[in-house]
Amino acid sequence: MLFDLLLAQAEAPAEGAPGGPPFQILLLQIGFFVLIFYFLLIRPQQKRQKEHQKLIGAVKNGDRIVTAGGLHGLVTQVKEKTLMMKIAENVRVEIEKSSIGSVVPSEKAEEPKAESESK
């Protein structure tokens, strides 16, 4: 509807005005696409990034986590940029905090069990 109104205004050419309505319509269309791009792509990505940073900051000892690569484990030590994760009995790995995919709070987390204990 807005474009119809703009196109109707553009049909009456301005005589001798080099920056007339066609240039204004082009600027409005570019502005419209920039707004759509911002609200559909940039803003949601920034929101997801802030939520992930909050998730990383809330990780503590005893939390059960899943990494972006799919490893499941229990956090045993939190450092500044990394953390130690227990993935099996006597197996601990150090991972970057940025590779955390999701966190299960400590009240729902259980100690990983070895296969020999479950049989």
N, C-alpha and C positions, 0 to 999 in steps of 0.2 A: 504494500500500500504506500509506503514511504517512497519506494522507488518509482511507482507510477506518478506520484506527485512531482518528484524530481524530474522525471522524464518529460512530463507535461510542461514544466518550466523550461526545460532545455530546448524544446521545439521552437521557441521564439528566440532566434539568434540575436545576440547583442551586436549592434552595428559598430564596428571599429574598436570594440573592447577586447583586447587580447586575453585577458584573464576572466572571461565571462563565465556563464553557467556551465558549459561543458567541463571546464577546469574544476569548478566547485563540485560537480557531481563525481568526478574522478576522486577528488580528495575525500568526499563523504563515503564513497564505496571502499576506499582503502582504509579509512578509519573504522568502518563497520567490520571489515574483515579482521583488522587488528584486534578489535574488541572481542569478536567471536573466538579468535585464536587464543587470546588471553584467558577467557572464561572457560573454554573447553579443554585447553592443554596446560597452560602454565600454572594457573591457580591450583588445580587439583594436584599437580605434581609437587608444588611447594607444600601443600597441606600434608601429603603422604610423607614427604621428607621430614617435616616437623614432628609428625607422629612417630616416625622411626627413630629420630634423635631422642625423643622422650622415652621410648621403649628401651633404647640402649642405656640411657642414663639411669633407669630404674632397675637394671639387672643387679642382683645381689647374690651372695653365697646361698646355695640351696635351691636356686631356681632351676627348673628343667627348661632347656632351650633346644631349638631346632635351628641349625645353621642354614644359610642360603644354599649350601651344597647338599643338604639333606641329612647331616649327622645329628643324631639325638644324643643328649648328654646332660650331665648335672654340673652346674657351676661350682667349683671348689675354691677359686680364688679370683678376685677382681683386681685388675691393675688399671693404670691410667688409660692405655690404648688397647690393651689385650686382656684376655681372661683365660684361666685354666679350666678345662672342661673334662670331666670324667666320663668316658664313653663305655668303659667296661672295667672289670676288676683289675687293678694294677695298670690301667691304661689311661693316661692323662695326656691331653694335647693342649697346646696354647694356640688360641685363635684370636683374630682381630675382632674387636667389638662390632665393627661395621658389617661383618659377615653374619650377624645374628638375624635369623629370619623371623622367629616368633619365640615368645616366652610363655611358659606355664607357671603361674605363681607357686611359691614354695609349699603352700598348704595342700596343693593338688599333686605335687611332685613326689615321686617315690624313688628310692635308691635303685639303680639299675641292678638287675639280678643276673648272675652268671648262669649259663645253661646247665651246669652240673647241679646247681641248687634247685632248679625248677623241675628236675626229673626225679 
